[in-house]
Amino acid sequence: MQQKIRSFFRRLSKECGFAISPHRFRHTLATELMKAPERNLQLVKDLLGHRSVSTTMEYVELKMDIVGKTLGEELSLHTDICVERELQVLTQN
């Protein structure tokens, strides 16, 4: 079985034009899976055989502009809900 795996990575490296190790392949796969919008932390954790989710979290790449936008949207949604509730309370009295 190990010979088949080595052969696979030799062929893959030759086709790509640069060396690809099993470790690099595994790391790249995990990184790409965690970039996907429908990412599934538990699935990636299980695929990699990690005991702890914190180990898998190393593959999560935070893009601060997206984080800021998402937080802003959530905050504005929450703020709008709070303002609506306050208006309802004021108009009921």
C-alpha positions as CSV (number, residue, x, y, z in Angstrom):
1,M,0.0,0.0,0.0
2,Q,2.8,2.4,0.9
3,Q,4.4,1.8,-2.5
4,K,1.1,2.8,-4.2
5,I,0.9,6.0,-2.2
6,R,4.5,6.9,-3.0
7,S,3.9,6.2,-6.7
8,F,0.8,8.4,-6.6
9,F,2.7,11.4,-5.2
10,R,5.6,10.9,-7.6
11,R,3.2,11.0,-10.5
12,L,1.3,13.9,-9.1
13,S,4.5,15.8,-8.5
14,K,5.7,15.1,-12.1
15,E,2.4,16.3,-13.5
16,C,2.4,19.5,-11.4
17,G,6.0,20.2,-12.0
18,F,6.9,20.6,-8.3
19,A,7.3,18.2,-5.4
20,I,4.1,17.4,-3.5
21,S,4.4,15.4,-0.3
22,P,1.5,13.6,1.5
23,H,1.8,16.2,4.3
24,R,1.6,19.2,1.9
25,F,-1.4,17.6,0.1
26,R,-3.2,17.0,3.4
27,H,-2.5,20.5,4.5
28,T,-3.7,22.1,1.2
29,L,-6.8,20.0,1.2
30,A,-7.7,21.0,4.8
31,T,-7.0,24.7,4.0
32,E,-9.2,24.7,0.9
33,L,-12.0,22.9,2.7
34,M,-11.9,25.5,5.5
35,K,-12.1,28.3,2.9
36,A,-15.3,27.1,1.4
37,P,-18.5,29.0,2.5
38,E,-20.1,25.7,3.5
39,R,-17.1,24.6,5.5
40,N,-17.7,22.0,8.1
41,L,-15.2,22.1,10.9
42,Q,-16.2,18.7,12.3
43,L,-15.9,17.0,8.9
44,V,-12.4,18.4,8.4
45,K,-11.4,17.5,12.0
46,D,-12.5,13.9,11.4
47,L,-10.9,13.7,7.9
48,L,-7.5,14.8,9.4
49,G,-7.9,12.6,12.4
50,H,-7.4,15.5,14.9
51,R,-8.4,14.9,18.5
52,S,-9.1,18.5,19.2
53,V,-11.0,21.1,17.1
54,S,-8.4,23.6,18.2
55,T,-5.8,21.8,16.0
56,T,-8.2,22.0,13.0
57,M,-8.7,25.7,13.7
58,E,-5.2,26.3,12.5
59,Y,-6.5,25.8,9.0
60,V,-9.1,28.5,9.3
61,E,-7.9,31.7,7.6
62,L,-9.7,34.8,8.9
63,K,-10.1,37.5,6.4
64,M,-10.5,40.6,8.5
65,D,-12.5,42.6,5.9
66,I,-15.1,39.8,5.7
67,V,-15.1,39.4,9.5
68,G,-15.7,43.2,9.9
69,K,-18.5,43.2,7.3
70,T,-20.2,40.2,8.9
71,L,-20.0,41.8,12.4
72,G,-21.3,45.0,11.0
73,E,-24.3,43.3,9.4
74,E,-25.0,41.4,12.6
75,L,-24.7,44.5,14.8
76,S,-27.0,46.5,12.5
77,L,-29.5,43.7,12.5
78,H,-29.4,43.5,16.3
79,T,-29.5,47.3,16.6
80,D,-32.5,47.5,14.3
81,I,-34.4,44.9,16.3
82,C,-33.7,46.7,19.6
83,V,-34.9,50.0,18.1
84,E,-38.1,48.3,16.8
85,R,-38.8,46.9,20.3
86,E,-38.2,50.2,21.9
87,L,-40.6,51.9,19.5
88,Q,-43.2,49.2,20.1
89,V,-42.9,49.7,23.9
90,L,-43.2,53.5,23.5
91,T,-46.2,53.3,21.2
92,Q,-48.0,50.9,23.5
93,N,-47.8,53.2,26.5
